[in-house]
Amino acid sequence: MTGNRQASWAFADAFVAEDDALIRARRRAHESGLRPVSPGTGATLRLLAAASDAKAVVEIGTGTGVSGIHLLLGMRPDGVLTTVDSEPDRQQLAREAYRDAGFAANRARFIPGRALEVLPRLADGGYDLVFCDGDRLEYLDYLGESLRLLRPGGLVCFEGTFAQGRTLDAAHQDTEAVRLRELMRAVRESRAFAPVLLPTDDGLLCAVRRGA
């Protein structure tokens, strides 16, 4: 990659400034050993939530609330974010981050537990957007659940699909890289989705669920 392209990507990633609440949530993530979405990825999620007029969103991987704040900022004022994480302690940090950002308590529904145990309990066709930032080995399973959860025209997004470049290099045959390649192939070849792979941060794979 040329220096100019690297500089362009860095400028684009930082184009939308984050406020104090997001900066504090991001700091908590780093202190907890977590890797939050980049500012550019967060801004993309905010834009997609706004463009789809999202009222009901599912987030897999609560973290400390960075991605959730971005999603809530893009959603309708009466929208509800359902966020799933296997670590309740992280969800408590996210709850504080949402409050710090000025969101009412009823704007977010926190469900602790493994995503593949929680998602089957959610309503068919009841969601406008599904954001996946959980166990990358389970992303293909999340794709199947998203097809059921999303309304026609709804969006699914997968964070980290480049895996620090490993999925782009066939020499890397570790389980995560292989599964992510399978995910990208499945989304690209599916007649149920219209996909795009965005080069934000570590790769954001998005797809729109086609009409029934």
VOGUDO-138483 format. One record per residue (C-alpha): x, y, z. Coordinates in Angstrom, 3 decimals, padded with zeros to 6 digits. Example, Ala and Ser with C-alpha at 12.3 -4.5 7.8 and 13.67 -1.06 7.14 Angstrom:
2
<pake X="012.300" Y="-004.500" Z="007.800"/>
<pake X="013.670" Y="-001.060" Z="007.140"/>
This chain:
212
<pake X="000.000" Y="000.000" Z="000.000"/>
<pake X="001.361" Y="003.411" Z="-000.942"/>
<pake X="001.935" Y="006.110" Z="001.642"/>
<pake X="-000.718" Y="008.276" Z="000.007"/>
<pake X="-003.318" Y="005.527" Z="000.304"/>
<pake X="-002.426" Y="004.870" Z="003.931"/>
<pake X="-002.739" Y="008.584" Z="004.666"/>
<pake X="-006.083" Y="008.730" Z="002.851"/>
<pake X="-007.483" Y="005.802" Z="004.831"/>
<pake X="-006.252" Y="007.265" Z="008.116"/>
<pake X="-007.852" Y="010.617" Z="007.266"/>
<pake X="-011.139" Y="008.927" Z="006.311"/>
<pake X="-011.180" Y="006.852" Z="009.503"/>
<pake X="-010.802" Y="009.964" Z="011.658"/>
<pake X="-013.079" Y="012.177" Z="009.549"/>
<pake X="-016.042" Y="012.061" Z="011.957"/>
<pake X="-014.920" Y="013.325" Z="015.360"/>
<pake X="-016.019" Y="011.460" Z="018.484"/>
<pake X="-017.402" Y="013.262" Z="021.529"/>
<pake X="-016.266" Y="012.912" Z="025.134"/>
<pake X="-018.661" Y="010.048" Z="025.929"/>
<pake X="-017.298" Y="007.975" Z="023.050"/>
<pake X="-013.719" Y="008.800" Z="023.970"/>
<pake X="-014.347" Y="007.630" Z="027.543"/>
<pake X="-016.026" Y="004.416" Z="026.331"/>
<pake X="-013.092" Y="003.802" Z="023.989"/>
<pake X="-010.623" Y="004.325" Z="026.863"/>
<pake X="-012.523" Y="001.779" Z="029.000"/>
<pake X="-012.306" Y="-000.720" Z="026.161"/>
<pake X="-008.538" Y="-000.403" Z="025.948"/>
<pake X="-008.239" Y="-000.647" Z="029.742"/>
<pake X="-010.317" Y="-003.861" Z="029.592"/>
<pake X="-008.120" Y="-005.369" Z="026.894"/>
<pake X="-010.827" Y="-005.033" Z="024.223"/>
<pake X="-010.502" Y="-003.721" Z="020.676"/>
<pake X="-013.409" Y="-001.369" Z="019.982"/>
<pake X="-014.544" Y="-000.451" Z="016.490"/>
<pake X="-012.532" Y="002.369" Z="014.943"/>
<pake X="-014.036" Y="005.858" Z="014.628"/>
<pake X="-014.514" Y="005.270" Z="010.913"/>
<pake X="-016.314" Y="001.973" Z="011.456"/>
<pake X="-018.456" Y="003.582" Z="014.140"/>
<pake X="-019.370" Y="006.430" Z="011.806"/>
<pake X="-020.276" Y="003.886" Z="009.107"/>
<pake X="-022.564" Y="002.045" Z="011.506"/>
<pake X="-024.164" Y="005.345" Z="012.502"/>
<pake X="-024.747" Y="006.232" Z="008.847"/>
<pake X="-026.232" Y="002.811" Z="008.030"/>
<pake X="-028.569" Y="002.965" Z="011.024"/>
<pake X="-029.705" Y="006.446" Z="009.977"/>
<pake X="-030.060" Y="005.564" Z="006.282"/>
<pake X="-032.230" Y="002.543" Z="007.131"/>
<pake X="-034.303" Y="004.570" Z="009.639"/>
<pake X="-033.530" Y="001.789" Z="012.096"/>
<pake X="-035.891" Y="001.332" Z="015.016"/>
<pake X="-034.802" Y="-002.145" Z="016.140"/>
<pake X="-031.130" Y="-003.185" Z="016.039"/>
<pake X="-029.317" Y="-006.276" Z="017.321"/>
<pake X="-025.684" Y="-006.004" Z="018.364"/>
<pake X="-023.612" Y="-009.140" Z="018.980"/>
<pake X="-020.722" Y="-008.146" Z="021.214"/>
<pake X="-021.569" Y="-005.283" Z="023.574"/>
<pake X="-018.009" Y="-004.464" Z="024.622"/>
<pake X="-017.854" Y="-001.198" Z="026.549"/>
<pake X="-020.449" Y="000.538" Z="024.405"/>
<pake X="-018.463" Y="002.215" Z="021.624"/>
<pake X="-020.312" Y="000.610" Z="018.714"/>
<pake X="-023.592" Y="000.789" Z="020.603"/>
<pake X="-023.334" Y="004.550" Z="021.027"/>
<pake X="-022.696" Y="004.978" Z="017.317"/>
<pake X="-025.682" Y="002.778" Z="016.464"/>
<pake X="-027.953" Y="004.627" Z="018.886"/>
<pake X="-026.871" Y="007.976" Z="017.452"/>
<pake X="-027.988" Y="006.814" Z="014.008"/>
<pake X="-031.214" Y="005.106" Z="015.048"/>
<pake X="-034.617" Y="006.714" Z="015.360"/>
<pake X="-035.210" Y="008.569" Z="018.653"/>
<pake X="-037.659" Y="005.845" Z="019.692"/>
<pake X="-035.372" Y="003.009" Z="018.548"/>
<pake X="-034.198" Y="000.205" Z="020.832"/>
<pake X="-030.797" Y="-001.479" Z="020.668"/>
<pake X="-030.753" Y="-005.130" Z="021.753"/>
<pake X="-027.172" Y="-005.921" Z="022.687"/>
<pake X="-025.857" Y="-009.411" Z="023.473"/>
<pake X="-022.632" Y="-010.315" Z="025.254"/>
<pake X="-021.390" Y="-013.302" Z="027.228"/>
<pake X="-019.711" Y="-010.997" Z="029.777"/>
<pake X="-022.180" Y="-009.144" Z="032.047"/>
<pake X="-019.366" Y="-006.967" Z="033.430"/>
<pake X="-018.824" Y="-005.509" Z="029.975"/>
<pake X="-022.503" Y="-004.808" Z="029.627"/>
<pake X="-022.438" Y="-002.841" Z="032.864"/>
<pake X="-019.673" Y="-000.663" Z="031.418"/>
<pake X="-021.740" Y="-000.178" Z="028.263"/>
<pake X="-024.806" Y="000.712" Z="030.321"/>
<pake X="-022.768" Y="003.460" Z="032.011"/>
<pake X="-021.441" Y="004.621" Z="028.629"/>
<pake X="-024.951" Y="004.929" Z="027.164"/>
<pake X="-026.082" Y="006.925" Z="030.187"/>
<pake X="-022.966" Y="009.094" Z="029.890"/>
<pake X="-023.886" Y="009.728" Z="026.238"/>
<pake X="-027.346" Y="010.925" Z="027.260"/>
<pake X="-029.483" Y="007.958" Z="026.228"/>
<pake X="-032.481" Y="006.965" Z="028.320"/>
<pake X="-032.337" Y="003.544" Z="029.961"/>
<pake X="-035.166" Y="002.228" Z="027.772"/>
<pake X="-033.130" Y="002.792" Z="024.579"/>
<pake X="-031.083" Y="-000.376" Z="025.164"/>
<pake X="-031.977" Y="-003.936" Z="026.092"/>
<pake X="-029.061" Y="-005.911" Z="027.535"/>
<pake X="-029.123" Y="-009.699" Z="027.182"/>
<pake X="-026.211" Y="-011.621" Z="028.742"/>
<pake X="-025.311" Y="-014.960" Z="027.223"/>
<pake X="-023.808" Y="-016.685" Z="024.199"/>
<pake X="-025.109" Y="-015.213" Z="020.958"/>
<pake X="-026.114" Y="-018.572" Z="019.465"/>
<pake X="-028.255" Y="-019.275" Z="022.523"/>
<pake X="-029.837" Y="-015.792" Z="022.590"/>
<pake X="-030.490" Y="-015.088" Z="018.897"/>
<pake X="-032.994" Y="-017.952" Z="018.359"/>
<pake X="-035.207" Y="-016.323" Z="021.009"/>
<pake X="-035.497" Y="-013.055" Z="019.077"/>
<pake X="-038.439" Y="-012.330" Z="016.766"/>
<pake X="-038.420" Y="-013.344" Z="013.108"/>
<pake X="-038.260" Y="-010.353" Z="010.763"/>
<pake X="-038.304" Y="-007.952" Z="013.685"/>
<pake X="-035.040" Y="-006.061" Z="013.115"/>
<pake X="-033.676" Y="-003.416" Z="010.780"/>
<pake X="-029.971" Y="-004.027" Z="011.357"/>
<pake X="-027.779" Y="-006.738" Z="012.889"/>
<pake X="-024.202" Y="-005.829" Z="013.819"/>
<pake X="-021.862" Y="-008.759" Z="014.465"/>
<pake X="-018.711" Y="-008.226" Z="016.517"/>
<pake X="-018.621" Y="-011.432" Z="018.510"/>
<pake X="-016.847" Y="-014.772" Z="018.055"/>
<pake X="-015.559" Y="-014.765" Z="014.477"/>
<pake X="-015.689" Y="-018.568" Z="014.394"/>
<pake X="-019.472" Y="-018.219" Z="014.741"/>
<pake X="-019.968" Y="-015.570" Z="012.042"/>
<pake X="-021.459" Y="-018.045" Z="009.541"/>
<pake X="-024.021" Y="-019.041" Z="012.159"/>
<pake X="-024.776" Y="-015.368" Z="012.819"/>
<pake X="-025.408" Y="-014.963" Z="009.095"/>
<pake X="-028.087" Y="-017.657" Z="009.189"/>
<pake X="-029.723" Y="-016.108" Z="012.223"/>
<pake X="-029.589" Y="-012.649" Z="010.622"/>
<pake X="-031.458" Y="-013.869" Z="007.554"/>
<pake X="-034.279" Y="-014.888" Z="009.881"/>
<pake X="-034.138" Y="-011.804" Z="012.116"/>
<pake X="-034.001" Y="-009.098" Z="009.441"/>
<pake X="-036.932" Y="-007.547" Z="007.652"/>
<pake X="-036.617" Y="-007.299" Z="003.857"/>
<pake X="-034.290" Y="-004.366" Z="003.225"/>
<pake X="-032.585" Y="-004.843" Z="006.588"/>
<pake X="-028.811" Y="-004.816" Z="006.975"/>
<pake X="-026.261" Y="-007.199" Z="008.478"/>
<pake X="-022.677" Y="-006.078" Z="009.170"/>
<pake X="-019.648" Y="-008.143" Z="010.233"/>
<pake X="-016.697" Y="-006.403" Z="011.897"/>
<pake X="-013.078" Y="-007.544" Z="011.515"/>
<pake X="-013.431" Y="-009.601" Z="008.354"/>
<pake X="-009.854" Y="-008.831" Z="007.235"/>
<pake X="-008.441" Y="-010.373" Z="010.454"/>
<pake X="-005.381" Y="-008.098" Z="010.281"/>
<pake X="-004.900" Y="-009.104" Z="006.652"/>
<pake X="-004.935" Y="-012.873" Z="007.214"/>
<pake X="-008.084" Y="-013.504" Z="005.200"/>
<pake X="-006.520" Y="-011.716" Z="002.220"/>
<pake X="-003.480" Y="-014.032" Z="002.152"/>
<pake X="-004.141" Y="-017.659" Z="001.191"/>
<pake X="-000.977" Y="-018.656" Z="003.036"/>
<pake X="-002.858" Y="-018.115" Z="006.299"/>
<pake X="-004.876" Y="-021.255" Z="006.970"/>
<pake X="-005.697" Y="-020.739" Z="010.639"/>
<pake X="-009.270" Y="-021.581" Z="011.601"/>
<pake X="-010.428" Y="-017.982" Z="011.977"/>
<pake X="-009.072" Y="-016.886" Z="008.584"/>
<pake X="-010.620" Y="-019.913" Z="006.881"/>
<pake X="-014.012" Y="-019.337" Z="008.495"/>
<pake X="-013.988" Y="-015.646" Z="007.551"/>
<pake X="-013.230" Y="-016.540" Z="003.933"/>
<pake X="-016.170" Y="-018.948" Z="004.039"/>
<pake X="-018.357" Y="-016.155" Z="005.393"/>
<pake X="-017.338" Y="-013.729" Z="002.652"/>
<pake X="-017.927" Y="-016.363" Z="000.002"/>
<pake X="-021.336" Y="-017.262" Z="001.439"/>
<pake X="-022.482" Y="-013.637" Z="001.561"/>
<pake X="-021.177" Y="-012.882" Z="-001.923"/>
<pake X="-022.847" Y="-015.933" Z="-003.464"/>
<pake X="-026.134" Y="-015.735" Z="-001.560"/>
<pake X="-029.195" Y="-014.711" Z="-003.532"/>
<pake X="-030.741" Y="-013.510" Z="-000.275"/>
<pake X="-028.268" Y="-010.641" Z="000.186"/>
<pake X="-026.760" Y="-007.737" Z="-001.764"/>
<pake X="-023.257" Y="-007.365" Z="-000.262"/>
<pake X="-020.388" Y="-004.900" Z="-000.042"/>
<pake X="-016.986" Y="-005.244" Z="001.647"/>
<pake X="-015.831" Y="-001.921" Z="003.087"/>
<pake X="-012.130" Y="-001.276" Z="003.865"/>
<pake X="-012.846" Y="000.493" Z="007.147"/>
<pake X="-010.309" Y="-000.388" Z="009.843"/>
<pake X="-010.110" Y="-004.226" Z="009.839"/>
<pake X="-012.822" Y="-004.736" Z="007.232"/>
<pake X="-016.586" Y="-004.337" Z="007.515"/>
<pake X="-018.675" Y="-006.781" Z="005.488"/>
<pake X="-022.245" Y="-005.511" Z="004.993"/>
<pake X="-025.219" Y="-006.906" Z="003.140"/>
<pake X="-028.830" Y="-005.925" Z="002.545"/>
<pake X="-031.476" Y="-008.624" Z="002.875"/>
<pake X="-033.385" Y="-008.782" Z="-000.369"/>
<pake X="-037.173" Y="-008.823" Z="-000.413"/>
<pake X="-039.022" Y="-012.073" Z="000.163"/>
